[in-house]
Amino acid sequence: MSVSPAVPSTDATQPQRSWYKRNEIAITPWLFLLPAMLFFAVYVIIPIGQSFWISLHDWDGLGEKTWVGTANYERLLGIGDQNIDRKFEVSFWNNLRWLVLYLLAIPAGLFIALFLNQTVTGIRLYKSLFFFPFVISQVVVGLVFSWFYLPNDGLFDVITGFFGVDIRGGVLGNPSTATYGIIAAGLWPQTAYCMILYLTGLNAVDPEQVEAARLDGAKGRKMLWYVILPQLKPATFIAFVVTIIGALRSFDLISVMTNGGPFGSTRVLSFYMFEESLSEFGFRMGYGAAIAVVLFFIMLGFIVYFLWSMYQDEKGAR
């Protein structure tokens, strides 16, 4: 009886695969992400750390840094035997006004998107008109509204004068109304941005769910609240985050329209940071960095809250 020779193991005949080949599927996505992560670290993470470090020093931006510890924060917040910085206090409350009123752009953008999502005559023209504020520069928006608010000659003064309303010094010349006038100017392009987000979200709404809701008798506000809005949560989340960041870092409109006036009544934290750090009478880099850190934590608090809320919603949906 003949015995067939033993067949050598295929594992022994194949060359040993390298470590990269064995882990290729797991490593490849990180290789694609690596350039973006490096850019994010160099241009975002490291500058944030540098801002923290500079805020603990007294520095004019050119000479040697002098370590002062938390003195900049104590002066800013009025800790210890110091009074709170009055300019910081005004800037902080103005930022809160911006934050609350800027959120009006979200429901306004939603309702405009619902209108533009219909098939009516001239809808492309309407979309172009509503989209227009988003594509123009904030500086241009500031200039347009500055002309709009001109005392006596501006269109706003003409309209309010027709109804017998007289704002002393004009909208931007009156400390009581200047901040609200700038916020109204900022709402114009911000509403257009939220509208675009919601238009994109409406294109992804499941038509089968809408049809099923109609068969169950849902329409109008019930259809919007129980069927459409739940499917627009991702767009709403992005709109909230972008609007909050836009409200807290508002700088260009203030710089163009009032330059912080009248009498410093329209300052916000980002503009005050610029004044302390880089303006003609500033160059207090440490103090400006402390303002930036406070602003960063306010932004971070809101963003973490919305991320946590979104995570909880996703967790509850599973």
Disulfide bonds with the S-S distance in Angstrom:
none
